[in-house]
Amino acid sequence: MRGRGGTGGRIAYGDVRELRGPLLVVAADGVGWDEFATVDLPGGTRHGLVLEVDRDLVTLQVLEGTAGMAPGETWVRFDGAPLNVPVGPEWFGRVCNGRGEPLDGGPPVTCARSLPVNGWPLNPVHRDPPRDPVLTGVSVIDALTTLVRGQKLPIFSVPGLPHLALATQIAAQATTRGAGFRVVFAGMGLTHADIGYVRDRLEQRSAAGELVLLLNSADDPVIERLLTPRIALTIAEQLAFGDGLDVLVVMSDMTSYAEALREVAAARREIPARRGYPGYLYSDLATLYERCGRIRGREGSVTVVPVLTMPAGDITHPVPDLTGYITEGQIVLSPEVHARGIYPPVEVLSSLSRLMRNGAGAGRTREDHLPVASQVLAAMARARQAAELGELIGVAALSETDRAYLACRWQVEGHLFDQGDAELRSLADSLDRAWGALAALPRHELTMLPVAMLDRHLPPGPGVPPSGATDG
């Protein structure tokens, strides 16, 4: 074991045994798991995190990668502490890479306090149940799958669908009651075109000092992708539970994160599990998702909207499958709905917000919100059955009631669901559009709505679709 004096009195170890992908194996003593390290090279420095300690052999993941490194010219200094990130309001308005280094030409972010990036899941004993809505300005979400303050509600998508557009729209428009609402957006594995798109879409909120942007590009070191959501959540936790703000964390794309985890696991020669992912994928995702919520006796909250793509549209793929076990519902985007020209292409019958009743209804949104949402979903389910029957026997052979349900589906998709990717709608507008769509049905079919509510909100006369709009 070779050592020499390092800066700050720290010993620098130079007995590098192996360089393998993003990993470096060095002989050292007195090193603990998860320590942060500095790697000295003839041309500069790099940084690493301790993944494993086996007797006197320490395995580090080098954040900038090991390209260009040689065993005889590499020295490692260990900090004796985990990687910490500065936390505080100084992050607002900043655009940084996945390691928190500035991309906006400004100085490095410095704060009076720093915290370990790994953090800790909230203690269930001290949790308060999520409550009160986070309104996104997107009708199909606010009306039918309401996001609740302190909830984790993922968006399941398929490659090629506009999930990034929806994620940025939510980040740009979301709000809660009161003025203490902020957004942290963490992008992982984005192309440079996507990074430019995100920055443009969120520029107004960033300029207002309400947004933190962390953007990891596809050509950045893979290890950085594992740090990006952790840094985002660490920043959000301090803003929420230290400064009393309501913070929304949007993370896209968690499939890129999981693939980075798989790549590092393969470099460590770990035994793979399903689809080559490490066996601890579930617990790793849980350490991220479970950092959101509300703490009893404290102001502030962390709400998480992770976005993930399902390879080949397979909802049983390990990433969406395990995510569904940890989170409280899902918003599913559908290629079939997208093909009909509807944005956002949400498949509402596969989507669900399990905590919607905690954030919607009298005293929170509107007293008719929950009954209207139930009636719209019931109508969409009946319309699907009518459409399938119409494909077999022809729409003309359907009953008048079945044709009314097809007309209602046309109204729902065309007037409630479909909206511009920069269009902000109030909840009142969304619910009024839902009532307008339900007017396409005979009154006796609206069995989930009280008579007094029907008299107060139901518009007169059914909606009439254009010719051919009711076809399957």
QUIJOSUL-V26004 format. One line per field, one symbol per residue. ss: DSSP state (H for helix, E for strand, L for the rest). A space follows every 50 residues. Layout:
ss=???
This chain:
ss=LLEEELHHHLEEELLEEEEELLEEEEELLLLLLLEEEEEEELLEEEEEEE EEEELLEEEEEELLLLLLLLHHHLEEEEEEEELEEEELHHHLLLEEELLL LELLLLLLLLLLEEEELLLLLLLHHHEELLLLEEELLLHHHHHHLLEELL LELEEEELLLLLHHHHHHHHHHHLELLLLLEEEEEEEEEELHHHHHHHHH HLHHHHHLLLEEEEEEELLLLHHHHHHHHHHHHHHHHHHHHHLLLEEEEE EELHHHHHHHHHHHHHHLLLLELHHHLELLHHHHHHHHHLLLEEELLLLL EEEEEEEEELHHHLLLLHHHHHHHHHLLEEEEELHHHHHLLLLLLELHHH LEELLHHHHLLLLLLLLLHHHHHHHHHHHHHHHHHHHHHHHHHLHHHLLH HHHHHHHHHHHHHHHHHLLLLLLLLLHHHHHHHHHHHHLLLLHHHLLLLL HHHHHHHLLLLLLLLLLLLLLL
